[in-house]
Amino acid sequence: MLHVTLYSKAGCHLCDEARAHLEELAAAHEMEIDEIDIRRDDALFERYRYRIPVIVVNGVERLEGRIEAADVQALISV
């Protein structure tokens, strides 16, 4: 099973799109998705503030910024 973490923040339209792509993938594949708001942690905010959304799969940063549905679909081949 894939463990996916989405680093995002409220009001980020790219984050909303990435979340929607992940939800579509999760509907068809077994995966766990955690979403973390980077504004809740100063270190995360500094690390990801200019890169969000960032998708981490099983502990490895895989995607960031403008994320397309095809990019998310490719995550299942991890």
ABEGO torsion letter per residue (X at the ends): XBBBBBBBBBGBAAAAAAAAAAAAAAAABBBBBBBBBAAABAAAAAAAAAAOBBBBBGGBBABBEBBBAAAAAAAAAX
